[in-house]
């Protein structure tokens, strides 16, 4: 449980540091939040092909398991 807490704490501190830097640079918290939103949107668009591949891989894995078991619990 400590590991998860440490990871969550580190992510939170990094987020606050980035937001604080943008706040100082932009002069307002509203504009700093908008910059963070724009950055996160860019990350989402740049990882879209990866998201589609992972989705396809998950679906293929499910179909393979369904074909392999074929309703027979002995396998």
Secondary structure in CASP SS format (residue, H / E / C, confidence):
PFRMAT SS
TARGET T0000
AUTHOR 0000-0000-0000
METHOD secondary structure of the structure
MODEL  1
X C 1.00
X H 1.00
X H 1.00
X H 1.00
X H 1.00
X H 1.00
X H 1.00
X H 1.00
X H 1.00
X H 1.00
X H 1.00
X H 1.00
X H 1.00
X H 1.00
X H 1.00
X H 1.00
X H 1.00
X H 1.00
X H 1.00
X H 1.00
X H 1.00
X H 1.00
X H 1.00
X H 1.00
X H 1.00
X H 1.00
X C 1.00
X C 1.00
X H 1.00
X H 1.00
X H 1.00
X H 1.00
X H 1.00
X H 1.00
X H 1.00
X H 1.00
X H 1.00
X H 1.00
X H 1.00
X H 1.00
X H 1.00
X H 1.00
X H 1.00
X H 1.00
X H 1.00
X H 1.00
X C 1.00
X H 1.00
X H 1.00
X H 1.00
X H 1.00
X H 1.00
X H 1.00
X H 1.00
X H 1.00
X H 1.00
X H 1.00
X H 1.00
X H 1.00
X H 1.00
X H 1.00
X H 1.00
X H 1.00
X H 1.00
X H 1.00
X H 1.00
X H 1.00
X H 1.00
X H 1.00
X C 1.00
X C 1.00
X C 1.00
X C 1.00
X C 1.00
X C 1.00
END
